[in-house]
Amino acid sequence: MLLSVIMPCYNEAESLPMILAKVRAVPIAKEIIVVDDCSSDNTSDVLAAELLNDPRMRVVRHDRNRGKGAAVRTGIAQASGDVIIIQDADLEYDPNDYHEVVGPIMDGRVSVVFGSRFMGRHTGMYFWNALGNKFLTFLTNFLFNCWISDMETCYKAFRADIIKNIPLESNDFRIEPEITAKILLRKHRIYEVPVSYIGRTYEEGKKMKPSQGFWAIWALFKYRFFA
């Protein structure tokens, strides 16, 4: 089976060579699809250099900055693998966890896997970010009658036929609750596994903002009752 690694990125020139090296080193048959969301640093130059020696890699560049959700949707549309996983470009998540995350799908045991930071090793997570995540996860469990521990995790993996047949619309960070809500509404159960997480600081380029939590709450209610 082929794994499609979808990597949305925006102004991640500094971390891209290291995260791409980590992804390539994982001994799983894969393709890497990097979606450059119209970065304003030298991300495009870094990706051009990375492309030279990697036939498994493809780069798609947006002609304007559209947001993480739009980049994820572009990557999913471009994917040709049997299984799809989302990988941020900022080194917070460790590709060495791929076997744990995608293994249950490749073995045919489940169709959707989330890698939970709250079940695994983690550091560098801000208290208020963790608390906000816990609240959003609680709200997800309450609204959709499920029991997961990390709705906002980056490491979401799916059978490709499932995620490609779900119409997604979010352009920003609301893509996380949208994906989760629509997966659950289609009666797919989410299997969780522990993953490691080393969160970066805002000084190091962390992009999450408190206002995104309010939009995530709206998205959960929207897709539960109005979509």
LINWO-V488913 format. One record per backbone hydrogen bond with DSSP energy under -0.5 kcal/mol. NH is the residue of the N-H (numbers start at 1). CO is the residue of the C=O. E is the energy in kcal/mol with one decimal. If there is no record, write none. Layout:
BEGIN
nh: <NH NH>
co: <CO CO>
e: <E E>
END
This chain:
BEGIN
nh: <3 4 5 5 6 6 7 7 8 9 16 17 19 20 21 22 23 24 25 26 26 28 31 32 33 33 34 34 35 35 36 36 37 37 38 46 47 48 49 50 51 52 52 53 54 57 58 60 62 62 66 69 70 71 72 73 74 75 76 77 78 79 79 82 83 84 85 86 87 89 94 95 97 98 101 102 103 103 105 106 107 108 109 110 113 114 115 116 116 119 123 130 131 132 133 134 135 136 137 138 139 140 141 142 143 144 145 146 153 156 157 158 159 160 162 163 164 165 165 166 167 168 175 176 178 179 180 181 182 183 184 185 186 187 188 189 191 191 193 195 197 198 199 199 205 206 212 213 214 215 216 217 218 219 220 221 222 223 224 225 226 226 227>
co: <29 83 3 31 4 85 5 33 6 35 12 13 15 16 17 18 19 20 21 22 23 26 3 56 5 31 32 58 7 33 34 60 9 35 36 42 43 44 45 46 47 48 49 50 51 54 32 34 36 60 64 171 171 67 68 69 70 71 72 73 74 75 76 2 2 158 4 156 6 8 196 93 94 95 97 98 98 99 102 102 103 105 104 104 157 191 155 114 193 116 197 126 127 128 129 130 131 132 133 134 135 136 137 138 139 140 141 141 150 154 113 84 111 82 159 159 160 161 162 163 165 166 172 173 174 175 176 177 178 179 180 181 182 184 183 187 112 189 114 116 121 92 123 197 202 201 209 210 210 211 212 213 214 215 216 217 218 219 220 221 221 222 222>
e: <-2.4 -3.2 -0.6 -2.8 -0.7 -2.9 -0.6 -3.0 -0.6 -2.5 -2.0 -0.6 -2.5 -2.7 -1.7 -2.1 -2.3 -2.6 -1.6 -0.6 -1.1 -2.6 -2.5 -2.7 -3.0 -0.5 -0.6 -2.9 -2.2 -0.5 -0.7 -2.6 -2.9 -0.8 -2.0 -2.1 -2.6 -2.1 -1.9 -2.1 -2.1 -0.8 -0.5 -0.7 -1.4 -1.6 -2.9 -2.7 -2.8 -0.5 -0.6 -0.7 -1.7 -1.9 -2.7 -2.4 -2.3 -2.3 -2.5 -2.0 -1.5 -1.2 -0.6 -2.0 -1.8 -2.6 -2.5 -1.5 -3.2 -0.6 -0.6 -0.6 -2.3 -2.3 -2.1 -3.3 -0.6 -1.4 -0.6 -2.6 -2.2 -1.6 -1.9 -1.6 -2.4 -2.4 -2.9 -0.7 -3.0 -0.6 -2.0 -2.6 -2.8 -2.4 -2.4 -2.6 -2.2 -2.5 -2.5 -2.6 -2.7 -2.1 -2.6 -2.6 -2.8 -2.4 -0.9 -1.1 -1.0 -2.1 -2.9 -2.3 -1.7 -2.9 -1.0 -1.6 -2.4 -0.6 -0.7 -1.2 -0.6 -0.6 -1.6 -1.5 -2.2 -2.6 -2.1 -3.0 -2.6 -2.3 -2.3 -2.7 -1.1 -1.9 -2.0 -0.5 -2.2 -0.6 -2.0 -2.1 -1.8 -2.3 -2.5 -0.5 -1.0 -2.0 -1.6 -1.6 -0.7 -1.6 -2.0 -2.0 -2.0 -2.3 -2.3 -2.1 -2.8 -2.8 -1.4 -2.4 -0.6 -2.5 -1.4>
END
